[in-house]
Amino acid sequence: MENLREEILELRRNAFVETIMGLDSEKYIIGYLGRTVPKEIFYGFDLVPLPLDGVDKYILEYSNEKDLCSIIDSTLTYAMTKKCPLLYNAKLVVVDNSCPLLLKVLKDNLKDKIFFYDGNLENLKNIVEEVYNRDFSETNFLKAVELSKSISSKLEKLSKTDIESRFLYEVEFYTQFIFSLEGKNNMIDRVLSNFKDVNKKRQKIYVPRAIQILDDIDEKYKDYQIIESFCLGEIFKTYKSSGYEFLKEKYNNKKTKKLDILYQDCPYDNK
């Protein structure tokens, strides 16, 4: 079990290497930030969507910013110092309006590398086709939708097992960095096979992004489940629809109204 956990904790670092190695074979990533960006669309272009928010506290040592929440600050600092190969090598980063300040800060500094997704799928498809010079495959998109549904349902199932709360979140977070949906699906199957379904009841902890403060959360709470549906993250549940209707069902979820944990200097806190 410990080996499996170590493997999962290495997934983000592995994505750094895979991103650089993939350049020669035209295996490109596309970045996204925001809870409403429809990731399945990008698989229709044979691209790898990866979340590009900054997650490491150490990067703030290189920041000259003041009064920015650490999510925005670390993401911007990674971009400006070019210390993140994911941000550096993504030809395009798609950002929604879940955090207007994050959008503004990145657009001001990264200019044309940032595309504002306002919910218009056709505009999104057009810019991706233009930047990456690739055609959209409806077949690949529909396949991605079905795999995404399977992954989400399995993560919901995992939350009801006897898995440790911290490891549950680590699986949810780090498997985002697996390049193929098939690989992600298989990894979650491997994790599921190690735990029993006990219909576990967990205290839901609502937070913008937990990875930076996971040690503190794990020390304070027991039998918890982290929910990220404010400016980042997604809801893991069983979805009923398919195709483009699935995108509506998944990405039209309402923003969390009340956060249990706020980042300092968050301009949109809802205490």
N, C-alpha and C positions, 0 to 999 in steps of 0.2 A: 504493500500500500504506500509506503514512504517513497518508493521509487516512482510510483505513478504520480504522486503529488509533486515530486521534484521535476518530473517531466512536464507537468502542466505549468509549473512556475517558470520554466525555461521558454515557454511558447512565444512570449513577446520578444525576448532576445533572439530567438531563432528567426523570427520574422524580419529582424534587422538584416541578418545574413541572407535570408531568402530573397529579400527585396533587392539587395545589391547583386546577388548571383543571377537573379531573373532578368536583369537589364539586357544581357547578351542574347537571351532567347525571347525577348519582347514579352516577358511575363510582367506586366505592369500593375502597380497598385494605384488606387484612387483613394484619397483621404476623405473622411466625412466628420462633421461635428454637428451634433444636434439630434434630438430624439425623433424627429419626423423625416429625416433623410431616408428615402426608400432604397436600402442597400441592394435588394434583389435586382433592381434595374441594372446595376453595374455588372452583375454576372452575365446579363444579356449581351454585354460588350466583351466578354471574356476578360474582365478586369477583376482585381482583388480589392474589395473595399475594406479599409482598415480605419479604426477610430484613432484620431491623431491628437487628442487632448494630452497635455503633459501630465504625467503621473508620478514623477520623481521629485522629491523635495530638494535634492541636492542642486538641481538646476537653478534654483532661486538665488544661489550664491552669485550667479552671473547676471542677475537682473538689476536694472537701474530704475525699475518702476516703483511707484508708491501708490498705496491705496487701491490696488487691484486684488481681487480674490485670487487665491493661489492657482486655481484651475486656469484662469485667463493668463495670469502672469507666467506660469510654467510653460504653457502652450506657446505664448509669444516668445519667450526666451529661447525655447528650443528652436523656433523658426529663425530668429535673428542670429543666433550663434551657430546655426547649422550643425548642432550636436545630435540631432535626431535623424537617422538615415531615412526614416519613414516620411517625415515632413519634407526633408530635402529632396527625396527622389520622387515624390508624388507630383505628377504634372499638374494635377488639379485637386483642390480641396473644396468639397461641397459643404456649405454651412447654412443652416436654417436660421430662423429668428427666435429659437428657443431662448437664447441669451443674446439680446440685441447688442450688448456691449462687447461680447466676444466677437460677434460678426463685425462690428465697427473697427475694433482694434486690429483684427487680422486683415480686414480689407484695406485699412489705412497703411498697413506695413507691408503686406504681401501683394497688394494690387491685383493684377489679372490672374494670379494663381488661385484666388478665392472666387468661387461662384456662389451667389446667394440663391438658395432654393426656396422659392415662395409657394411651392405646392403645384407648380405647373410642370407636369411630367414631360410634355413635348419640348419645352425649353430646356429641361434637364438633358433629355436625350440628345438634342441638337448640339449642346455645348460639349458633351462627352464625345460625340461622334467627330466634332470639329477638332478637339484637342488631341484625341488619341488616334484619329483617322481610322476608325473601326465602324463596321456596320452592326446594327442591333439585331440579335437573334431572338425572336419570339420563343422559339423552342427552348433555348438555354435559360431564358427568363422564367418560363413556366416551370422548368425543372428546378430552378433555384427556389421558387416559391414553395414547391412541395417539400424540398429539403429543409427550408427555413421553418416550415410548419412542424416538421418532424422534430427538429432540434428544439424548438420552443416547447413543444409538448413534453419532450423527454426531460428538459430542465425543470418544468413544472413537476413532473413525476419525481425527479431527484430531490426536490425540496420536501417531499413527503416521506422520504426515507430517513434512516437513522444516521445520515451523513452529518459530520460536524459542521456547524454553521459557517465557520471561517472557510473551510474547504469548499462548501457549496458556493460561496461567493467567488472564490478563486477559480473554480471551474467556469462559472458564468463569465467572469471577466477575461481570463487568459485565453479561453478557447476562441475569443473574438479574433485572435491573431493567427489562427490556422488558415492557411490560404484557400483550401478547398472546402466546400460545404460537406462533401462526402467524408473528408478527413475529420472535420469537426463532429459530424454525426457519429462516426466510429469511435472517436475519443470519448464522447459522452456515454456511448454504449459500454465502453470499458469501465468507466467510473460507476455507472449504474449497476453493473454486475457484481460490484463489491459491497453493495448495501441492500438492506431489507426495507420493503415498503411497510411502514408502521403508521401511516396516516399522520405523520408528525405535524403538530401545531407549533407554529413559530411566531414570535413577535415581529411584526413588520417594522423595519426602521427605514424611514424615508430620508434620503440624502442625495445631493446633486451627483456626487461621485465619491465612492467609498475607499478606493484603493490607496489614496494618500494617507488616510486616517484609519486604516483597517486595524492596526494594533490597538488604538484607543477604543474603537468600537468593540473589538473582541474582549477587551479587558472589562468593559462596562456592562455588556449584555450577555445573556445566555439564551440559547435556543432562539436565535433571531434569523430573520431573512431580510437582506438589504434590498430595497426597492429604489431604483434609479429611474425616475420618470419626470424630472423637473427640467433640466437643461440638456442632460445627456442620458444615455441608457435606453433600455427597452423593457417591456413587460413580457415575462415568459409565461405563456398560458397556451391552452389548446384553441387554435383558431379554426373556424368552420368554413370560411370562404376560400376561394382559389383565385388565381390570376390577379387581375387588377382590383377585383373586389377585396382580395386579401390585403392589398396595400392600404385600402381605405380602412379596413377593420383594424389593421395593426398600427398604422401611423396617425390615425385620427383620435387616438386615445387622449383624453383630456389631461392637461398638465396637473401634476400633484398640487393640491391646494395648500397643504400644510407639511412643512419639513420638520423632522425631528432633530436634524443636525444641520447647522448653517456654516458655511465658510465665512471667515472674517472678510469684511469689505464686499460681500455679495451685494450688488446694487438692487437686486430684485428679491430680497428676502421677504418672506411672508409670515413673519412671526405673528 
